[in-house]
Amino acid sequence: RGLRDTGREVAGDASWYGWDFAGNPTATGAIYDPRLFTAAHRTLPFGTFLRVRWEERCVIVLVNDRGPYGNFERVIDLSLGAAKYLGTDLIGVAPVEADILLPR
């Protein structure tokens, strides 16, 4: 209820990052915890929420980091917790659609 859909969407491949990055600061300065539902995106403003959909599942994540780096076909890096919830952690990279949400 505290979020509103902007009508904009991001679509493409999503990867994830996990325990190797735990304890390190994100681009916002927050300490990365792979159990939380967060994400990295190259350009979306920090504090943006995304409703990420894959197959029949969806998860809401907070953009608090920059990335993904290296492969520009990927549009988002999910935290391990978010990837596990979606079920994409076992396949590594998955095509997703994400609605851009903002606080009301």
Phi and psi in degrees as a GROMACS rama.xvg file:
@    title "Ramachandran Plot"
@    xaxis  label "Phi"
@    yaxis  label "Psi"
@TYPE xy
-85.3239  2.41694  GLY-2
-120.599  151.269  LEU-3
-124.734  143.453  ARG-4
-79.4781  130.229  ASP-5
-84.5526  -11.925  THR-6
83.6218  0.921456  GLY-7
-102.87  154.364  ARG-8
-139.003  150.675  GLU-9
-118.203  134.924  VAL-10
-138.321  144.467  ALA-11
152.504  -163.515  GLY-12
-81.2459  139.756  ASP-13
-117.246  133.635  ALA-14
-111.198  -174.44  SER-15
-143.332  159.342  TRP-16
-132.299  145.514  TYR-17
-128.046  -135.059  GLY-18
-63.7502  -23.7093  TRP-19
-61.1358  -23.5146  ASP-20
-103.662  -3.73577  PHE-21
-58.171  136.86  ALA-22
87.8869  -12.1088  GLY-23
-86.4583  151.42  ASN-24
-73.6069  142.216  PRO-25
-82.5076  179.268  THR-26
-63.1311  -22.2387  ALA-27
-85.2719  -10.9389  THR-28
98.4188  -13.8596  GLY-29
-65.9799  144.837  ALA-30
-78.4215  129.024  ILE-31
-70.8793  127.085  TYR-32
-123.858  112.043  ASP-33
-65.2502  -11.4862  PRO-34
-82.3134  -17.4788  ARG-35
-83.4926  160.484  LEU-36
-93.6937  84.4651  PHE-37
-126.936  173.184  THR-38
-154.9  160.495  ALA-39
-114.189  136.375  ALA-40
-140.039  148.599  HIS-41
-67.7138  -37.4076  ARG-42
-130.329  -20.0303  THR-43
-61.4334  144.143  LEU-44
-62.2909  144.457  PRO-45
-60.6994  143.917  PHE-46
92.0464  -4.77712  GLY-47
-73.8903  139.266  THR-48
-102.278  145.551  PHE-49
-124.914  134.362  LEU-50
-96.5049  100.951  ARG-51
-92.8562  129.006  VAL-52
-117.654  135.67  ARG-53
-144.235  123.142  TRP-54
51.8789  -122.805  GLU-55
-95.8547  7.01341  GLU-56
-112.4  156.25  ARG-57
-147.191  155.279  CYS-58
-145.183  145.982  VAL-59
-101.572  127.2  ILE-60
-124.635  157.147  VAL-61
-104.627  127.868  LEU-62
-78.2826  114.136  VAL-63
-136.072  13.4591  ASN-64
-148.626  168.016  ASP-65
-106.227  147.966  ARG-66
144.547  -174.328  GLY-67
-75.0428  154.56  PRO-68
-106.999  154.882  TYR-69
93.6688  -61.5912  GLY-70
-107.789  108.308  ASN-71
-80.6887  1.02728  PHE-72
-77.9188  -21.8092  GLU-73
-83.0317  136.42  ARG-74
-105.219  -16.6667  VAL-75
-153.284  145.007  ILE-76
-110.015  120.772  ASP-77
-92.7082  151.702  LEU-78
-66.4583  158.454  SER-79
-57.7303  -40.8448  LEU-80
-59.5462  -44.1421  GLY-81
-66.516  -41.9343  ALA-82
-63.8894  -39.8568  ALA-83
-64.0089  -42.7732  LYS-84
-60.5918  -41.1163  TYR-85
-73.3813  -26.5797  LEU-86
92.0219  13.0834  GLY-87
-92.7355  -5.54943  THR-88
-63.7551  -30.3439  ASP-89
-79.9858  -21.0951  LEU-90
-102.705  -13.4736  ILE-91
89.0669  -61.9451  GLY-92
-128.725  132.789  VAL-93
-140.756  147.017  ALA-94
-74.9858  126.633  PRO-95
-129.408  163.612  VAL-96
-123.528  140.676  GLU-97
-136.472  123.359  ALA-98
-81.1989  136.008  ASP-99
-87.622  122.206  ILE-100
-117.24  151.142  LEU-101
-132.488  152.901  LEU-102
-60.4796  146.45  PRO-103
